[in-house]
Amino acid sequence: MKIVFTDLDGTLLNNDWVLSVQNRKSLIKLGQKKIIRVVVTGRSLYSAQKVLPPDFPIDYLIFSTGAGIMEYKTKEIVYMKNISEDAVRICSENLVGLKINFMLHREIPVSHYFSYFQGNHPPDDFHHRLHLYGEFAEPFDFMLHTKHEATQFLSILSPAEFDKAYRELDTKLDSLSIIKTTSPLLKTSIWLEIYASGVSKGHAADYLANRLNFQPEDSMAIGNDFNDREMLDWSRNSFIVANAPQILKDLYIPVSSNINDGFSEAVRIWLDWND
């Protein structure tokens, strides 16, 4: 018995967010071999379901970078971890005080609704995301939007701004999980994502594996970006696609890019398949 964890954007899907014929065949064959298939994404549940049809050939969906897990066929959410109301207030105070832009996403399962604070000179990517999801957004109001739990804070920063913001927030928010990822939209900025303590793709993979009685050596993991690192470090069989940053390609087993079926190549290597 084995289990596969794969990142979605930039790994399993091509650059048009489409599953290739070969990768679909690989997922179907894995299912036929009774190997558990898990998509692990930074997307919210709503956003993931925009690109994954109800009959997508997987068994579980880990969404919001590990804040939630859904059994895919039944659509039952089997795990969720939101930021507490107190932590939402403290984090909001710090981000507003530092004038760092953010989008505060509601609790699971309605995490596609969010409020936003523009801060100092938000990059184009910030405005682009607002344009994409404007129907779910409203300006941040401290008294209103800190009275409930939340899935995450998302700050969109230039590469030059990221390190400073991370250092400042890491010391002030040591009870929360701060994760770095390259923007999947314009790819010119860095996303600083803040979740409840312990939330990560690696923690979610470990939780699900334990629930299903798997060990890290029974697993394969594949990704393309910084927010995949804990998952890749957890698994004993970890692959990185060719379109990943070089620093990551030096750490894990390299395979072809997401547009050249790197996922299928990794599966063939792991399971010693010849087709």
N, C-alpha and C positions, 0 to 999 in steps of 0.2 A: 504494500500500500504506500502510495506517494502523494505529494501535494505540490502544486505549482502556484507560485505567487508572481504575478506580472503587473508592472506599472501599465498605465493605459496610454495617455498622450505621449507621443514621442518614443514609444516602445512597442506596444501591441498594435496600435493604430498607425496608419500612415499620416502624412502631413495634412491630409484633407479629412482627418478623423474617421477614416474608413478602414474596416478590417479587410485585409487582402484575402484572396482566394486561398493562398497557401497557409496563412495563419489560421483561417477558419478550419481548414482541413486538419491542422494540427490540434486545435482545440477539440474538434469532434473525435479525433482518434484518441486523445487523452481521456475523454469521457468514456469511450468504448472500452478502454483499458482500466476503467474504474479509478483513474487518477483524478483527485479533486483539483478543480480549476478555480483560481481566485484572482479577480482583478482588484488591484490596489491603486487607488487614485486620490489625488488631492481635490478632485471635483466634489461639490456637494452632491447629495442624493439626486436632487432635481437636475443638476447639470449633467451628471453621469447618465441619467436616463434619457437625456436628449440625444446622446450618441449611441446608447446601448438599447436595442429593442428588447421587448419582454422575453423573446425566445433566444436571446444571445447565449451561445453555448458555454456557460460557466455555471459554477455551483454557488459561489459566494461573491459578494461585492463588498470590499472594504472602501469606504468613502471618507471624504474630509480628512485625508491624511491619517486615518486610523481612529477618528472620533466616533465612527459608527460602522457596524457590520450588518449586512443583510443577507439572509438566505435567498438566493436569487429566484428560484422557481416559485416559492411560496410568498415572496416579498415580505417575509417577517424580519423585522429588525431584532437581532439577537444580542446586540451590544451597543451601548452608546455612552459617551462621556462628555458632558457639557461643562463649560466654565461656570462656576458658582456666581450667584448674584454679587456677593462681596468682592470676588476677584474681578468681575466685570467693572465694578465701580472703581477699584484701585487702578486697574489697567487703563481705564478711560482717563482718570485724573493724570496719570503719567504721560500718556500720549498727547493729550491736549496741552499739558504743561510744557512739553518739549516741542509742541507745534509740529508733530509728526502726523502726516495724513493717515487715515485708517478707514476701513469698512468693517463695521461690527455686525456679524451675522447672527441671526436668531438661533434659538436652540434647535437641535434635531427633533423632528424631521422637517421643520420649516426653515432650514438654514439658508435657503435661497433669498429670503427677505433680509434686508440689511439697512442700516443707517450709515451715513458717511460724514467724515470730517476732513476738510481739504488741507489743513495745515499750511506750511510754507511751500509754495511753488510745487504742487504735485506734478509729476511727470505726465507725458502724453498718455502713457499706459493707464493711469488712474482715470482720466477722462474717457478713454476708450472703453474701459470696463463699465463705467457708469452708463455709457451709451448702449452697451450690449444688454445690461440688466436693469435699465432705468425703471422698468415697470414694477420692480420689486424694491426700489430704493427710496429713501427719504433722508433729508438732512438730519444730522445727529443732534439730539436734544438730551442733555445730560440727565435732567430730572425724569424724562420719559424712558430713555433707552437703557438706563442702568437698573431698572426695576425687575429684570428677569434674567434667567440664565442665557448663555450664548454658546454657540459652537466655536467661534474663532474671531479674532481680530486679524485683519489683513492690511499691512502697510506696503505701499508700492513705492520703491526707492530706486534712485540711480545707483549703479555700482559704487560710485564714490561716497554716497551717503550711507550705504548699508552698514559698513563696519562700525562707524561711529554710533549709529542708532542701536545696533546690536549690543555694543559694549554698555551703553547707557541703560538699556532696558534689561539686560541680563542681570545687572546688579540690583535693579529695583523690583524685578518680577521673578525672583528665583524659585517661586512656588509654581510657576507656569512653564509650559513647554514652548520654546521659541525655535522655529524651523525656517531654514533658508531654502528657497527654490527659485529657479530661473522663471521669469514670466512666460507662461504658455501662449500669451497673446501677441504682443509686439516683440518679445524676446530681447528687448533693449534695457529692461529693468530687472531688479531683483525683488522678489516678494519676501517680506518678513511676516511670517504667520505665527500667531500666538494661540495656543490651545491649552486645555486643562492639563494639569501635571500628568506626565507619563504618556501623553498622546503622541504616537508616532506610527509610521507604517510598520516598523519593527516590532513594537509592542503589540499591535493588532495582529500581526502574523503569528507571534508567539501565543497570544490569547486563543486564536482560532485553532492553531495546531494542537495546543493542550486540550481544547474542548473536543477535538476529533481524535485525540490520542496519537498524534504524530510527534516526531522529534526533529530538530533542525537538520539532521543528516538524511531524513526522509524527504526533504524539500528541495525545490529549485526556486531561485528568485532571479528576476531580471528587471533592470531599470535603466534610467537615462539621466537622472538629475540628483541634486544634493539631498532632496527630501526622501530619496530611496536608500540612503546610506545605511540607516539602522536596519532596514529590512535585509539589505544585501549582506551586512555584517552578521546578522542573525542566522541566515541560511548557511549550510555547508557547501552549497553548489550555486554560486552566484555569478551572474553574467551581466555584462554591460554592453549596450549597443554602440555602434561606431559614431553616432551623432551626439554622444555624451561629451561633457567637458573632459579635457585631457587628464586632469587630476584624478578623475574617476576611472578612466580607462587604464590607468596605471595600477589600480587596486584590485580589479576583478577580471574574470575571463572575458576577453573581447569577442564580440560577434558582429555580424553585419548590421547596418543601420536599420532603423524602423521602416524605411521605404524599400528595403531589400530583404525583408522577412527575417530579421535578426532573431525574433522570438522563436520561429520554427527551427532555425539553426541551433539555438541554445538547447531546445528540446531534443533534437537529434543527437547532439553531443552528450547530453546528460543521460539519456536512455539508450544510447548506442543504436539508434534507429538508422536504417539505411535508406529509408524512403521518406 
